[in-house]
């Protein structure tokens, strides 16, 4: 009841099948055609009899005590579908395979440093997620956790 089973164009030959727990936060209409970031070098996982080949990256914040709001981390207009995100001030990343990321627990280690800035820009340890068209950002969430 909480999962969407999505097909997302990430610039490969075929769309990726990705399961996300976004159903409580977005309608199907809001999901359709949405520009977003996908973490695509995660090891495929079986989630509710559906093999997920990545993760939709979102920003989240708690409001009114316990209510959570979630927004997509969006690439800027003009960013190419499938473009590898770089990090401002750091060398271009060398993508690891899903097996390498899983074995070395790379993504879990990075999660603590992933949050939006005062301007809502997506960042890892202060290094802004960047595409050839500019920075990636959440619509309104400032200083929010990303996951």
C-alpha positions in Angstrom: 0.0 0.0 0.0 3.0 2.4 0.5 5.0 1.5 -2.6 4.8 2.7 -6.1 6.3 0.4 -8.7 7.7 2.8 -11.3 9.3 2.7 -14.7 11.7 5.6 -14.9 13.7 6.8 -17.9 17.3 7.2 -16.7 18.8 7.6 -20.2 19.4 3.9 -20.7 18.1 1.6 -23.5 15.0 0.7 -21.4 13.3 2.4 -18.4 14.4 1.2 -14.9 11.9 -0.5 -12.7 12.1 1.2 -9.3 10.0 0.7 -6.2 9.6 3.7 -3.9 7.8 4.4 -0.7 6.3 7.6 -2.0 2.7 6.6 -2.2 1.8 8.4 1.1 3.4 11.6 -0.3 2.5 11.9 -4.0 -0.5 11.1 -6.2 0.0 9.1 -9.3 -0.6 12.3 -11.3 2.2 14.0 -9.4 4.6 11.2 -10.1 3.9 11.0 -13.9 6.5 13.0 -15.9 8.3 14.3 -12.8 12.0 15.2 -13.3 13.9 13.7 -10.5 17.2 12.2 -9.4 17.7 8.4 -9.3 20.5 6.7 -7.4 21.2 4.1 -10.0 24.3 2.3 -8.8 22.6 0.5 -5.9 22.3 -3.3 -6.0 18.9 -4.4 -7.2 16.6 -5.4 -4.3 13.4 -7.4 -4.2 10.7 -5.3 -2.6 7.2 -6.8 -2.3 7.8 -9.2 -5.2 9.1 -6.4 -7.4 12.8 -6.0 -8.2 13.9 -2.4 -7.7 16.9 -1.1 -9.7 17.6 2.2 -7.9 16.1 4.8 -5.6 14.3 8.0 -6.1 16.1 10.8 -4.2 13.9 13.1 -2.1 14.2 15.7 0.6 12.2 15.5 3.7 11.3 17.7 6.7 9.2 17.4 9.8 6.5 20.1 10.3 3.9 20.7 13.0 5.6 18.3 15.4 5.3 15.0 13.6 4.0 15.6 10.1 6.5 14.8 7.4 6.7 16.6 4.0 8.6 15.1 1.2 9.7 16.7 -2.1 11.6 15.4 -5.1 15.2 16.5 -5.5 15.0 17.9 -9.1 17.6 18.5 -11.7 17.4 21.9 -13.4 15.6 22.4 -16.7 18.1 21.6 -19.5 19.8 18.8 -17.6 20.1 15.7 -19.8 18.2 12.6 -18.8 20.7 10.1 -17.5 23.4 12.7 -16.8 25.8 11.8 -14.0 25.6 14.3 -11.1 28.8 15.9 -10.0 29.5 17.6 -6.7 30.7 21.2 -6.6 34.3 21.5 -5.5 35.0 17.7 -5.9 36.5 15.7 -8.8 34.1 14.0 -11.1 32.9 10.8 -9.4 33.9 7.4 -10.8 30.7 5.3 -10.5 30.9 2.0 -8.7 28.8 -1.0 -9.4 25.9 -1.9 -7.2 27.8 -4.8 -5.7 30.7 -2.5 -4.8 28.4 0.1 -3.2 26.6 -2.6 -1.2 29.8 -4.4 -0.1 31.5 -1.2 1.1 28.3 0.3 2.4 29.1 3.5 0.5 25.6 4.8 0.1 24.7 4.3 3.8 27.9 6.1 4.8 27.0 9.1 2.5 23.4 9.4 3.7 24.4 11.3 6.9 26.0 14.0 4.9 23.1 14.4 2.4 20.8 17.4 3.1 19.4 20.5 1.4 21.1 23.8 2.1 19.6 27.1 3.3 18.6 27.7 -0.4 17.1 24.2 -0.9 20.0 23.0 -3.0 20.9 19.3 -2.7 24.3 18.8 -1.1 26.6 16.1 0.3 28.8 17.4 3.1 28.2 20.9 1.7 29.1 20.0 -1.9 26.1 20.9 -4.1 24.7 18.3 -6.5 25.4 19.7 -9.9 24.5 19.0 -13.6 25.7 20.6 -16.8 22.6 22.9 -16.5 23.2 23.9 -12.8 22.4 22.7 -9.3 19.8 20.2 -8.2 17.3 21.3 -5.6 14.1 20.7 -3.6 11.2 23.1 -4.3 10.8 24.4 -0.7 12.6 22.2 1.8 15.6 24.0 3.4 18.1 22.2 5.6 16.2 18.9 5.1 17.4 15.4 5.2 17.8 13.7 1.8 16.9 10.0 1.3 
